[in-house]
């Protein structure tokens, strides 16, 4: 199972696979294992991951049935030095950095909260985590996340049929984008002007009746945004 795939500067993809990290060359199809964050527990897998501002890779593990506190949240340097940044997590998801390089936002989905940490861009570490705001449960569980050029948070809502744009300073919802799929999993900005939102959804967790009602579940959706996003970082 591939939990996350992020681009490398050399054109390859860094994959967080079920049993550890590997690089994939899309031109040749070659897969190279790195021997780091190796996992032999069949009930554990990697989930969401993202490259930070200084080129480190941030990635979380989770128990396949979402058992609480069974995972960890790791940071991996370009030299493949690994460290646990947040222990005993459940389902690590959305992770973004503020434009001033001083804040790191993070979601552990079952907590229904967005946390903020102090971020050290030189050392690539986080500290002083605190709850920023809580997500109402009727909104759907917070999943993947992106950040725009105004430092507003775009959060995908599993079970909520939508993305919401949040003001991290106030916890206020600024915008809502609905999609014809209940389980919205993540989003990112692309396009030449960084105003194209790419929105991923899932089919898992839906019964036959729901799949008939939402046949596009599992699809990738595209939406034009009024605000610019931020460019991705390369490992």
N, C-alpha and C positions, 0 to 999 in steps of 0.2 A: 504494500500500500504506500502510495506517495502522499505525504502530508503537505509538502510545500515544494515549489520549484522557483528558484530565483536566478536571474541572469548574472553571469560572470563577465568580467571585462574582456576575456579572451573569446567570447561568443558561445561558450558552453553554458549549460545550466547546472547549478548546484541543486541536488535533490535531497530532501529529507525523506528517506525511504524507511520502511518499517524496521529494518535491522541496522540502520546507521546512515551516514552521509555518503553520497557518491556524486561524481560529476558525469554528465551526459553530453556527448557531442552530437548535436542534431544533424551535422553533415555526414558523419560516418556511422552513427548509431552505436558508437562505442560507449560502454558504461565502465567507469573506474571507481572502485570503492576506496574510501579514504581511511578506513579503520578508526574512525572517531565517532563518539556517541553511539557505539555499538549496543544493540539491544537484542537480548535473547529471550525476553519475556513475551510469549505469544499473545498476551492480553493487553500489551502496551503498544501504542503506535505514536508517530509524530503527527502534529496537527498544523496549526498556522505558523508561518515563519516569514521573516522580512529582513532585508539588509538595512542596517542603520546608516547614520550620516557619515561615519568614518570607515565604512566598509565591512563592519562586523555583521555576522549573521545571527539573528535572534530567532529561537525556535523552541516550541513547547512540546512536551509529551503528554499523553492522556491515556486512561484506561478505555478500552474499546466500548464498554458499556457506560462510560462516564462516571465511574466510581469516584467519590469525592477524595481529593487530596492524594491521588495516586500518581500524579505527574510532577514534572519539574519544568522550569523555564530557564533555558540555557542561552549563553552568548558564546559564539565561536569566532575567533579572530581569523584574519586571512592566512595566518600560519597554522591554523587548526588547533589553537590552544582553546580549551573549553572550560567554562566555569558556570556554576549554577547561580543565577541571579535572583530567582524566586523559587524556593522549595515548596513542595506539597501543594501544587496547583491541581485544578480539576480539568478544565478545558481552556487552555491558553488560546486566545483569539486576538482580535484587533490590536495592533501595536503601531504607534506613530510618534514622530518627534516634532516638537515645535520649531518654528523658523529661527528662533534665537538660540537654538541648540542647547537649551537649558532644561527642557521638560520632556518626559517620556510618558505617553498615555498607553494604558494597557487594560485589556478586558479578560477576566476569567468568567466565561459565560454564565455558569450556574449562580454566580453571586449577584447577577443583575446590576452590577455597578461598573462605573468607569473609574479607574485609579490613576493617579498622577504621581510620578517619581521625579526627584532631582536627577538630571542626566549630566554626566561628565563626558564630554565629547572626546577629550584627549585620552582619558583612561578607558573610555567605552563602558562605563559602569553606571548603575542606577542605585539610588538610596532614598531614604525617607519617604517610602510609599504611603499614600493616604487616599481615602475614598474621596472622589471628586463630586460625583452625583450618582443617584440611583435611577435605574430604568423601571418604570411601571411594568408589572408583569403582563398586563393586558396588551402591552406594545409588542410583545414577542421578545425572546431572549436575544441579548446583544451578541453579535457574531463578529465577522471581520470589520475592519475599519480603515478609513483613509482620512487624509487631512488636506484642506485646500490652502490657497495662498493667503487667506485671511485667518488662518489658524483655527478654523471651525472644523468640527469632527463629523465625518459621514459614517454612520453606523448601519450595518446590515442587521435586519431583525429576523431571526429564525422563528417561524410561526407567525410573523407579522406582515407578510406580503409587501414589504417595503424597505426602503432606505430612509433614514432620517438624518437631517443635518442639525447638529447640536452646537450650542455655544458652551464651551467648556467652563467659562467663567461663571455662568449663571445656571447651567443645566437646562436652558430653554431650548425647545424645538423651534428651529427657524424655517424648516422646509421638510416636505415629505414627498417621496417619489414612489409610487406604487407600481408593482410588477405583477403579472398574472401567474404567480407561483408563491405558495405560502412560505417556503423555507429559503429565505434570502441569506446567502452565506458570506459574501464579501463584495468589495468594489475597489476600483482604482481608476485614476484619471489617465487618459492617453490622448492621442491625436497631436498634430503639430502645435495646436494652441493650448493643449492640456485642458480642453473643455469638453472632452468626450468621456462620459462615465461608463465604464464596463462593469456590469453587475452579474455576479454568479449566483445560481440557485441550485437546490438539491432535490432529488427525488426520494432519497432515503427518508424513512419515518412517515411516509404517506401511505394510506390504505388505498385499495382499488377504487373506492368511491371518490376519494380526493384526487387520485390521478386522472380519473375521468372528468372531474370538474376543472382540474388544472393540468391539461395535457402538456403544457410547455414547461412544466417543472423539470429542473435539471438543465434548462437552457441558459445560454449566455445572452444577456440583454444589453442594449446600448442606448444611452440617453445623452442629449446635449445639455450641458450645465451652463448656468449663467456666470458662474465663477470659475476661475482657473484652479486646477489642482496643483500638486507639487510633483516634480519628476522623481522617478524611482532611483534607487542607488544600486550600484553594481558591486558584487563580491569580488 
